[in-house]
Amino acid sequence: MLSNVFFDELIKVGVRYKNWVVLDARDSFYGENDFKKVFGERYIEVDLKGICINQAVGLALTGKIPIVLGGAEMFLNSLKEIQDNLSGNCLNIKMVGIGDTKAKDHIEKSPYMNVIAPTNEADAKTAVLSMIEGYGPIYVHVI
């Protein structure tokens, strides 16, 4: 699965960026222990998916770089918050959606939003670097 390649690369690179905070709102926690091990106190498991985007906004306003992990449906359900809070203010928040492409199709219409959709393993690894090096709201869609 491309998502496994992407997350493995994210974990490898994550040790170098101390201002990252991972907000994990996925239903199934792939590599949960690895994320906790690498990110330590910078790993937050989010139970209330509806407030995840707002938590990311708060962290971004304090200078952190939130990486929100979730099912694509969660991002689709949070589209208004994404468009109003992230895109409109061009906040440096990274989102990683897993699954259905419907969310990607809607999110890429948001202003100032960059969308990355890797199609193979090499693209998935490159997507991590693109997400890291890019400033502003970025949505990465992995399957």
SENU-914525 format. One record per atom (N, C-alpha, C): residue in three letters; atom name; z, y, x. Coordinates in pm, whole numbers, padded with zeros to 5 digits. Atoms other than C-alpha are relative to their C-alpha. Layout:
<sites>
+------+------+--------+--------+--------+
: resn : name :     zz :     yy :     xx :
+------+------+--------+--------+--------+
:  ALA :   CA :      Z :      Y :      X :
...
+------+------+--------+--------+--------+
</sites>
This chain:
<sites>
+------+------+--------+--------+--------+
: resn : name :     zz :     yy :     xx :
+------+------+--------+--------+--------+
:  MET :    N :  00000 : -00120 :  00084 :
:  MET :   CA :  00000 :  00000 :  00000 :
:  MET :    C :  00000 :  00125 :  00088 :
:  LEU :    N :  00003 : -00125 : -00075 :
:  LEU :   CA : -00079 :  00349 :  00121 :
:  LEU :    C :  00134 :  00071 :  00000 :
:  SER :    N : -00130 : -00067 :  00005 :
:  SER :   CA :  00259 :  00471 :  00006 :
:  SER :    C :  00092 : -00052 :  00110 :
:  ASN :    N : -00084 :  00055 : -00107 :
:  ASN :   CA :  00431 :  00234 :  00253 :
:  ASN :    C : -00038 :  00058 :  00135 :
:  VAL :    N :  00047 : -00059 : -00125 :
:  VAL :   CA :  00216 :  00363 :  00541 :
:  VAL :    C :  00045 :  00147 :  00009 :
:  PHE :    N : -00039 : -00141 :  00003 :
:  PHE :   CA :  00285 :  00722 :  00437 :
:  PHE :    C :  00150 :  00016 :  00027 :
:  PHE :    N : -00145 : -00012 : -00017 :
:  PHE :   CA :  00662 :  00671 :  00410 :
:  PHE :    C :  00047 : -00043 :  00138 :
:  ASP :    N : -00034 :  00041 : -00137 :
:  ASP :   CA :  00681 :  00484 :  00741 :
:  ASP :    C : -00027 :  00115 :  00097 :
:  GLU :    N :  00035 : -00113 : -00088 :
:  GLU :   CA :  00505 :  00777 :  00910 :
:  GLU :    C :  00095 :  00118 : -00023 :
:  LEU :    N : -00094 : -00108 :  00032 :
:  LEU :   CA :  00729 :  01028 :  00730 :
:  LEU :    C :  00135 : -00022 :  00068 :
:  ILE :    N : -00127 :  00033 : -00065 :
:  ILE :   CA :  01037 :  00849 :  00863 :
:  ILE :    C : -00010 :  00021 :  00151 :
:  LYS :    N :  00019 : -00017 : -00146 :
:  LYS :   CA :  00896 :  00844 :  01220 :
:  LYS :    C :  00004 :  00147 :  00040 :
:  VAL :    N :  00013 : -00142 : -00033 :
:  VAL :   CA :  00819 :  01214 :  01215 :
:  VAL :    C :  00127 :  00078 : -00039 :
:  GLY :    N : -00115 : -00073 :  00056 :
:  GLY :   CA :  01130 :  01316 :  01020 :
:  GLY :    C :  00111 :  00031 :  00097 :
:  VAL :    N : -00110 : -00023 : -00093 :
:  VAL :   CA :  01368 :  01290 :  01313 :
:  VAL :    C : -00019 :  00130 :  00078 :
:  ARG :    N :  00027 : -00122 : -00078 :
:  ARG :   CA :  01200 :  01591 :  01478 :
:  ARG :    C :  00023 :  00129 : -00078 :
:  TYR :    N : -00009 : -00120 :  00083 :
:  TYR :   CA :  01247 :  01831 :  01186 :
:  TYR :    C :  00137 :  00007 : -00067 :
:  LYS :    N : -00139 : -00005 :  00049 :
:  LYS :   CA :  01611 :  01920 :  01128 :
:  LYS :    C :  00017 :  00088 : -00123 :
:  ASN :    N : -00012 : -00085 :  00118 :
:  ASN :   CA :  01534 :  02169 :  00850 :
:  ASN :    C : -00057 : -00067 : -00125 :
:  TRP :    N :  00047 :  00076 :  00116 :
:  TRP :   CA :  01387 :  01901 :  00621 :
:  TRP :    C :  00118 : -00050 : -00082 :
:  VAL :    N : -00095 :  00065 :  00089 :
:  VAL :   CA :  01582 :  01784 :  00319 :
:  VAL :    C : -00083 : -00085 : -00095 :
:  VAL :    N :  00074 :  00091 :  00087 :
:  VAL :   CA :  01457 :  01478 :  00130 :
:  VAL :    C :  00075 : -00013 : -00132 :
:  LEU :    N : -00052 :  00020 :  00135 :
:  LEU :   CA :  01516 :  01479 : -00246 :
:  LEU :    C : -00074 : -00120 : -00057 :
:  ASP :    N :  00064 :  00125 :  00040 :
:  ASP :   CA :  01447 :  01124 : -00361 :
:  ASP :    C :  00025 : -00027 : -00147 :
:  ALA :    N : -00011 :  00021 :  00144 :
:  ALA :   CA :  01379 :  01093 : -00733 :
:  ALA :    C : -00083 : -00120 : -00045 :
:  ARG :    N :  00079 :  00118 :  00036 :
:  ARG :   CA :  01187 :  00766 : -00721 :
:  ARG :    C :  00087 : -00101 : -00071 :
:  ASP :    N : -00074 :  00105 :  00071 :
:  ASP :   CA :  01287 :  00484 : -00952 :
:  ASP :    C :  00028 : -00118 :  00091 :
:  SER :    N : -00024 :  00108 : -00096 :
:  SER :   CA :  01243 :  00225 : -00680 :
:  SER :    C :  00003 :  00064 :  00138 :
:  PHE :    N : -00024 : -00070 : -00125 :
:  PHE :   CA :  01373 :  00335 : -00344 :
:  PHE :    C : -00051 : -00081 :  00117 :
:  TYR :    N :  00059 :  00065 : -00117 :
:  TYR :   CA :  01131 :  00203 : -00082 :
:  TYR :    C :  00066 :  00058 :  00124 :
:  GLY :    N : -00056 : -00046 : -00126 :
:  GLY :   CA :  01300 :  00223 :  00256 :
:  GLY :    C :  00122 :  00090 : -00017 :
:  GLU :    N : -00114 : -00088 :  00029 :
:  GLU :   CA :  01607 :  00383 :  00100 :
:  GLU :    C :  00096 :  00008 :  00118 :
:  ASN :    N : -00094 : -00001 : -00111 :
:  ASN :   CA :  01832 :  00278 :  00385 :
:  ASN :    C : -00060 :  00069 :  00123 :
:  ASP :    N :  00065 : -00068 : -00112 :
:  ASP :   CA :  01576 :  00397 :  00641 :
:  ASP :    C :  00002 :  00150 : -00018 :
:  PHE :    N : -00005 : -00143 :  00025 :
:  PHE :   CA :  01555 :  00738 :  00477 :
:  PHE :    C :  00141 :  00052 :  00023 :
:  LYS :    N : -00138 : -00044 : -00018 :
:  LYS :   CA :  01933 :  00764 :  00466 :
:  LYS :    C :  00038 : -00001 :  00148 :
:  LYS :    N : -00032 :  00011 : -00142 :
:  LYS :   CA :  01958 :  00651 :  00829 :
:  LYS :    C : -00061 :  00116 :  00079 :
:  VAL :    N :  00070 : -00104 : -00075 :
:  VAL :   CA :  01701 :  00901 :  00957 :
:  VAL :    C :  00045 :  00139 : -00042 :
:  PHE :    N : -00028 : -00134 :  00048 :
:  PHE :   CA :  01785 :  01197 :  00738 :
:  PHE :    C :  00148 :  00027 : -00024 :
:  GLY :    N : -00144 : -00017 :  00014 :
:  GLY :   CA :  02160 :  01137 :  00695 :
:  GLY :    C :  00039 :  00090 : -00114 :
:  GLU :    N : -00046 : -00094 :  00102 :
:  GLU :   CA :  02315 :  01428 :  00511 :
:  GLU :    C : -00116 :  00078 : -00062 :
:  ARG :    N :  00117 : -00069 :  00053 :
:  ARG :   CA :  01966 :  01564 :  00453 :
:  ARG :    C : -00078 : -00088 : -00097 :
:  TYR :    N :  00060 :  00089 :  00099 :
:  TYR :   CA :  01888 :  01279 :  00212 :
:  TYR :    C :  00083 :  00008 : -00127 :
:  ILE :    N : -00070 : -00012 :  00127 :
:  ILE :   CA :  01975 :  01335 : -00153 :
:  ILE :    C : -00072 : -00086 : -00103 :
:  GLU :    N :  00056 :  00081 :  00108 :
:  GLU :   CA :  01918 :  01072 : -00420 :
:  GLU :    C :  00024 :  00076 : -00130 :
:  VAL :    N : -00008 : -00082 :  00121 :
:  VAL :   CA :  01842 :  01260 : -00742 :
:  VAL :    C : -00010 : -00090 : -00122 :
:  ASP :    N :  00001 :  00079 :  00122 :
:  ASP :   CA :  01934 :  01095 : -01070 :
:  ASP :    C : -00064 :  00075 : -00116 :
:  LEU :    N :  00055 : -00081 :  00109 :
:  LEU :   CA :  01836 :  01381 : -01301 :
:  LEU :    C : -00133 :  00058 :  00044 :
:  LYS :    N :  00131 : -00039 : -00048 :
:  LYS :   CA :  01466 :  01405 : -01238 :
:  LYS :    C : -00046 :  00136 : -00053 :
:  GLY :    N :  00040 : -00127 :  00060 :
:  GLY :   CA :  01429 :  01707 : -01466 :
:  GLY :    C :  00043 :  00122 :  00080 :
:  ILE :    N : -00047 : -00116 : -00077 :
:  ILE :   CA :  01621 :  01931 : -01225 :
:  ILE :    C : -00040 : -00006 :  00147 :
:  CYS :    N :  00036 :  00021 : -00140 :
:  CYS :   CA :  01471 :  01801 : -00902 :
:  CYS :    C : -00079 :  00117 :  00058 :
:  ILE :    N :  00082 : -00113 : -00048 :
:  ILE :   CA :  01213 :  02082 : -00869 :
:  ILE :    C :  00087 :  00123 :  00018 :
:  ASN :    N : -00089 : -00115 : -00012 :
:  ASN :   CA :  01481 :  02345 : -00931 :
:  ASN :    C :  00092 : -00013 :  00120 :
:  GLN :    N : -00080 :  00022 : -00120 :
:  GLN :   CA :  01699 :  02189 : -00661 :
:  GLN :    C : -00083 :  00032 :  00125 :
:  ALA :    N :  00088 : -00027 : -00113 :
:  ALA :   CA :  01402 :  02206 : -00423 :
:  ALA :    C : -00021 :  00150 :  00019 :
:  VAL :    N :  00016 : -00146 : -00007 :
:  VAL :   CA :  01350 :  02574 : -00505 :
:  VAL :    C :  00122 :  00063 :  00065 :
:  GLY :    N : -00123 : -00054 : -00059 :
:  GLY :   CA :  01714 :  02649 : -00424 :
:  GLY :    C :  00009 : -00028 :  00149 :
:  LEU :    N : -00003 :  00034 : -00142 :
:  LEU :   CA :  01691 :  02467 : -00092 :
:  LEU :    C : -00102 :  00082 :  00079 :
:  ALA :    N :  00104 : -00078 : -00069 :
:  ALA :   CA :  01365 :  02644 : -00001 :
:  ALA :    C :  00044 :  00145 :  00018 :
:  LEU :    N : -00047 : -00139 : -00011 :
:  LEU :   CA :  01527 :  02982 : -00067 :
:  LEU :    C :  00107 :  00018 :  00106 :
:  THR :    N : -00099 : -00007 : -00107 :
:  THR :   CA :  01794 :  02896 :  00192 :
:  THR :    C : -00060 : -00030 :  00137 :
:  GLY :    N :  00067 :  00026 : -00127 :
:  GLY :   CA :  01533 :  02823 :  00461 :
:  GLY :    C : -00025 : -00145 :  00031 :
:  LYS :    N :  00027 :  00143 : -00020 :
:  LYS :   CA :  01522 :  02446 :  00424 :
:  LYS :    C : -00142 : -00031 : -00047 :
:  ILE :    N :  00129 :  00046 :  00049 :
:  ILE :   CA :  01198 :  02254 :  00372 :
:  ILE :    C :  00025 : -00127 : -00080 :
:  PRO :    N : -00022 :  00118 :  00083 :
:  PRO :   CA :  01249 :  02023 :  00076 :
:  PRO :    C : -00124 : -00086 : -00010 :
:  ILE :    N :  00104 :  00098 :  00024 :
:  ILE :   CA :  01042 :  01708 :  00050 :
:  ILE :    C :  00045 : -00080 : -00120 :
:  VAL :    N : -00037 :  00065 :  00125 :
:  VAL :   CA :  01055 :  01581 : -00307 :
:  VAL :    C : -00084 : -00126 : -00015 :
:  LEU :    N :  00067 :  00128 :  00020 :
:  LEU :   CA :  00971 :  01213 : -00352 :
:  LEU :    C :  00021 : -00044 : -00144 :
:  GLY :    N : -00015 :  00043 :  00138 :
:  GLY :   CA :  00899 :  01092 : -00702 :
:  GLY :    C : -00124 : -00065 : -00054 :
:  GLY :    N :  00116 :  00055 :  00069 :
:  GLY :   CA :  00673 :  00913 : -00941 :
:  GLY :    C : -00088 :  00115 : -00046 :
:  ALA :    N :  00094 : -00105 :  00040 :
:  ALA :   CA :  00361 :  01109 : -01031 :
:  ALA :    C :  00033 :  00054 : -00139 :
:  GLU :    N : -00033 : -00043 :  00136 :
:  GLU :   CA :  00476 :  01122 : -01393 :
:  GLU :    C :  00110 :  00106 :  00001 :
:  MET :    N : -00106 : -00100 : -00009 :
:  MET :   CA :  00788 :  01316 : -01292 :
:  MET :    C : -00058 :  00138 :  00030 :
:  PHE :    N :  00061 : -00127 : -00035 :
:  PHE :   CA :  00571 :  01586 : -01136 :
:  PHE :    C : -00083 :  00055 : -00117 :
:  LEU :    N :  00076 : -00042 :  00117 :
:  LEU :   CA :  00347 :  01594 : -01443 :
:  LEU :    C :  00094 :  00059 : -00105 :
:  ASN :    N : -00099 : -00051 :  00096 :
:  ASN :   CA :  00655 :  01640 : -01663 :
:  ASN :    C :  00064 :  00131 :  00046 :
:  SER :    N : -00059 : -00123 : -00057 :
:  SER :   CA :  00773 :  01921 : -01430 :
:  SER :    C : -00107 :  00104 :  00032 :
:  LEU :    N :  00112 : -00087 : -00035 :
:  LEU :   CA :  00435 :  02098 : -01422 :
:  LEU :    C :  00032 :  00148 : -00021 :
:  LYS :    N : -00033 : -00141 :  00025 :
:  LYS :   CA :  00568 :  02421 : -01576 :
:  LYS :    C :  00091 :  00055 :  00110 :
:  GLU :    N : -00089 : -00044 : -00109 :
:  GLU :   CA :  00850 :  02444 : -01317 :
:  GLU :    C : -00076 :  00013 :  00131 :
:  ILE :    N :  00080 : -00005 : -00122 :
:  ILE :   CA :  00603 :  02369 : -01039 :
:  ILE :    C : -00086 :  00124 :  00002 :
:  GLN :    N :  00089 : -00116 :  00005 :
:  GLN :   CA :  00359 :  02637 : -01152 :
:  GLN :    C :  00078 :  00132 :  00002 :
:  ASP :    N : -00077 : -00125 :  00008 :
:  ASP :   CA :  00625 :  02901 : -01231 :
:  ASP :    C :  00079 :  00028 :  00127 :
:  ASN :    N : -00095 : -00022 : -00110 :
:  ASN :   CA :  00864 :  02848 : -00940 :
:  ASN :    C : -00058 : -00023 :  00139 :
:  LEU :    N :  00053 :  00033 : -00133 :
:  LEU :   CA :  00674 :  02687 : -00652 :
:  LEU :    C : -00127 :  00076 :  00029 :
:  SER :    N :  00131 : -00058 : -00026 :
:  SER :   CA :  00316 :  02798 : -00679 :
:  SER :    C :  00003 :  00152 : -00011 :
:  GLY :    N : -00004 : -00144 :  00021 :
:  GLY :   CA :  00384 :  03145 : -00815 :
:  GLY :    C :  00068 :  00074 :  00112 :
:  ASN :    N : -00074 : -00063 : -00109 :
:  ASN :   CA :  00624 :  03220 : -00530 :
:  ASN :    C : -00042 : -00051 :  00138 :
:  CYS :    N :  00053 :  00058 : -00125 :
:  CYS :   CA :  00434 :  03019 : -00265 :
:  CYS :    C :  00114 : -00053 :  00089 :
:  LEU :    N : -00113 :  00056 : -00075 :
:  LEU :   CA :  00754 :  02839 : -00162 :
:  LEU :    C : -00044 : -00120 :  00082 :
:  ASN :    N :  00034 :  00106 : -00093 :
:  ASN :   CA :  00740 :  02595 :  00127 :
:  ASN :    C :  00068 : -00131 : -00040 :
:  ILE :    N : -00056 :  00124 :  00055 :
:  ILE :   CA :  00813 :  02281 : -00075 :
:  ILE :    C : -00109 : -00106 :  00003 :
:  LYS :    N :  00093 :  00112 : -00008 :
:  LYS :   CA :  00648 :  01946 : -00018 :
:  LYS :    C :  00036 : -00102 : -00107 :
:  MET :    N : -00022 :  00097 :  00106 :
:  MET :   CA :  00605 :  01697 : -00300 :
:  MET :    C : -00086 : -00122 :  00028 :
:  VAL :    N :  00074 :  00125 : -00020 :
:  VAL :   CA :  00503 :  01333 : -00272 :
:  VAL :    C :  00009 : -00080 : -00129 :
:  GLY :    N :  00006 :  00073 :  00126 :
:  GLY :   CA :  00391 :  01168 : -00595 :
:  GLY :    C : -00064 : -00136 :  00019 :
:  ILE :    N :  00048 :  00138 : -00012 :
:  ILE :   CA :  00336 :  00796 : -00629 :
:  ILE :    C : -00051 : -00045 : -00136 :
:  GLY :    N :  00050 :  00058 :  00124 :
:  GLY :   CA :  00113 :  00639 : -00892 :
:  GLY :    C : -00115 :  00075 : -00063 :
:  ASP :    N :  00106 : -00053 :  00085 :
:  ASP :   CA : -00101 :  00783 : -01170 :
:  ASP :    C : -00062 :  00129 :  00054 :
:  THR :    N :  00070 : -00118 : -00054 :
:  THR :   CA : -00366 :  01038 : -01069 :
:  THR :    C : -00002 :  00117 : -00097 :
:  LYS :    N :  00001 : -00109 :  00097 :
:  LYS :   CA : -00322 :  01246 : -01386 :
:  LYS :    C :  00079 :  00121 :  00050 :
:  ALA :    N : -00081 : -00110 : -00053 :
:  ALA :   CA : -00047 :  01452 : -01220 :
:  ALA :    C : -00076 :  00078 :  00106 :
:  LYS :    N :  00078 : -00065 : -00105 :
:  LYS :   CA : -00267 :  01522 : -00918 :
:  LYS :    C : -00106 :  00091 : -00060 :
:  ASP :    N :  00106 : -00077 :  00063 :
:  ASP :   CA : -00548 :  01642 : -01143 :
:  ASP :    C :  00052 :  00131 : -00060 :
:  HIS :    N : -00058 : -00121 :  00059 :
:  HIS :   CA : -00317 :  01893 : -01316 :
:  HIS :    C :  00061 :  00091 :  00107 :
:  ILE :    N : -00068 : -00080 : -00102 :
:  ILE :   CA : -00120 :  02005 : -01011 :
:  ILE :    C : -00099 :  00075 :  00087 :
:  GLU :    N :  00096 : -00067 : -00088 :
:  GLU :   CA : -00430 :  02087 : -00806 :
:  GLU :    C : -00059 :  00125 : -00062 :
:  LYS :    N :  00045 : -00123 :  00068 :
:  LYS :   CA : -00512 :  02357 : -01065 :
:  LYS :    C :  00102 :  00112 :  00013 :
:  SER :    N : -00106 : -00101 : -00016 :
:  SER :   CA : -00187 :  02540 : -00980 :
:  SER :    C : -00037 :  00095 :  00113 :
:  PRO :    N :  00032 : -00096 : -00106 :
:  PRO :   CA : -00226 :  02860 : -00778 :
:  PRO :    C :  00079 : -00026 :  00128 :
:  TYR :    N : -00060 :  00014 : -00134 :
:  TYR :   CA : -00148 :  02841 : -00403 :
:  TYR :    C :  00042 : -00143 :  00033 :
:  MET :    N : -00040 :  00138 : -00022 :
:  MET :   CA : -00103 :  02463 : -00430 :
:  MET :    C : -00108 : -00072 :  00080 :
:  ASN :    N :  00090 :  00087 : -00076 :
:  ASN :   CA : -00260 :  02239 : -00168 :
:  ASN :    C :  00028 : -00144 : -00041 :
:  VAL :    N : -00015 :  00139 :  00042 :
:  VAL :   CA : -00322 :  01880 : -00274 :
:  VAL :    C : -00069 : -00089 :  00103 :
:  ILE :    N :  00053 :  00097 : -00096 :
:  ILE :   CA : -00372 :  01590 : -00034 :
:  ILE :    C :  00007 : -00137 : -00067 :
:  ALA :    N :  00004 :  00134 :  00061 :
:  ALA :   CA : -00481 :  01247 : -00159 :
:  ALA :    C : -00064 : -00098 :  00098 :
:  PRO :    N :  00056 :  00093 : -00098 :
:  PRO :   CA : -00520 :  00997 :  00126 :
:  PRO :    C : -00062 : -00123 : -00067 :
:  THR :    N :  00070 :  00115 :  00058 :
:  THR :   CA : -00761 :  00710 :  00062 :
:  THR :    C :  00007 : -00125 :  00087 :
:  ASN :    N : -00014 :  00117 : -00087 :
:  ASN :   CA : -00690 :  00483 :  00360 :
:  ASN :    C :  00121 :  00023 :  00092 :
:  GLU :    N : -00121 : -00009 : -00083 :
:  GLU :   CA : -00416 :  00417 :  00619 :
:  GLU :    C : -00006 :  00115 :  00099 :
:  ALA :    N :  00012 : -00112 : -00095 :
:  ALA :   CA : -00548 :  00668 :  00874 :
:  ALA :    C :  00022 :  00132 : -00072 :
:  ASP :    N : -00020 : -00123 :  00079 :
:  ASP :   CA : -00562 :  00937 :  00603 :
:  ASP :    C :  00147 :  00017 : -00038 :
:  ALA :    N : -00142 : -00008 :  00039 :
:  ALA :   CA : -00206 :  00851 :  00496 :
:  ALA :    C :  00085 :  00053 :  00115 :
:  LYS :    N : -00075 : -00050 : -00117 :
:  LYS :   CA : -00075 :  00908 :  00850 :
:  LYS :    C : -00033 :  00148 :  00025 :
:  THR :    N :  00042 : -00139 : -00019 :
:  THR :   CA : -00276 :  01230 :  00882 :
:  THR :    C :  00061 :  00090 : -00108 :
:  ALA :    N : -00056 : -00077 :  00110 :
:  ALA :   CA : -00142 :  01344 :  00544 :
:  ALA :    C :  00141 :  00048 :  00033 :
:  VAL :    N : -00135 : -00041 : -00039 :
:  VAL :   CA :  00212 :  01349 :  00685 :
:  VAL :    C : -00006 :  00123 :  00090 :
:  LEU :    N :  00013 : -00115 : -00091 :
:  LEU :   CA :  00107 :  01584 :  00967 :
:  LEU :    C : -00053 :  00122 : -00072 :
:  SER :    N :  00053 : -00114 :  00077 :
:  SER :   CA : -00095 :  01802 :  00729 :
:  SER :    C :  00108 :  00061 : -00087 :
:  MET :    N : -00108 : -00048 :  00085 :
:  MET :   CA :  00203 :  01826 :  00498 :
:  MET :    C :  00102 :  00079 :  00082 :
:  ILE :    N : -00099 : -00064 : -00086 :
:  ILE :   CA :  00435 :  01918 :  00785 :
:  ILE :    C : -00050 :  00134 :  00052 :
:  GLU :    N :  00054 : -00119 : -00065 :
:  GLU :   CA :  00210 :  02173 :  00949 :
:  GLU :    C : -00044 :  00107 : -00100 :
:  GLY :    N :  00042 : -00097 :  00100 :
:  GLY :   CA :  00098 :  02338 :  00626 :
:  GLY :    C :  00118 :  00078 : -00054 :
:  TYR :    N : -00106 : -00081 :  00060 :
:  TYR :   CA :  00299 :  02625 :  00482 :
:  TYR :    C : -00032 :  00018 : -00147 :
:  GLY :    N :  00018 : -00019 :  00143 :
:  GLY :   CA :  00351 :  02664 :  00112 :
:  GLY :    C :  00013 : -00131 : -00075 :
:  PRO :    N : -00016 :  00121 :  00081 :
:  PRO :   CA :  00361 :  02419 : -00174 :
:  PRO :    C : -00115 : -00097 :  00025 :
:  ILE :    N :  00098 :  00105 : -00025 :
:  ILE :   CA :  00185 :  02092 : -00095 :
:  ILE :    C :  00039 : -00123 : -00081 :
:  TYR :    N : -00020 :  00124 :  00076 :
:  TYR :   CA :  00147 :  01791 : -00321 :
:  TYR :    C : -00083 : -00109 :  00066 :
:  VAL :    N :  00069 :  00115 : -00058 :
:  VAL :   CA :  00060 :  01458 : -00158 :
:  VAL :    C :  00006 : -00112 : -00102 :
:  HIS :    N :  00006 :  00110 :  00097 :
:  HIS :   CA : -00057 :  01185 : -00393 :
:  HIS :    C : -00031 : -00129 :  00073 :
:  VAL :    N :  00022 :  00130 : -00064 :
:  VAL :   CA : -00018 :  00829 : -00264 :
:  VAL :    C :  00009 : -00110 : -00106 :
:  ILE :    N :  00000 :  00114 :  00092 :
:  ILE :   CA : -00077 :  00496 : -00432 :
:  ILE :    C :  00073 : -00116 :  00065 :
+------+------+--------+--------+--------+
</sites>
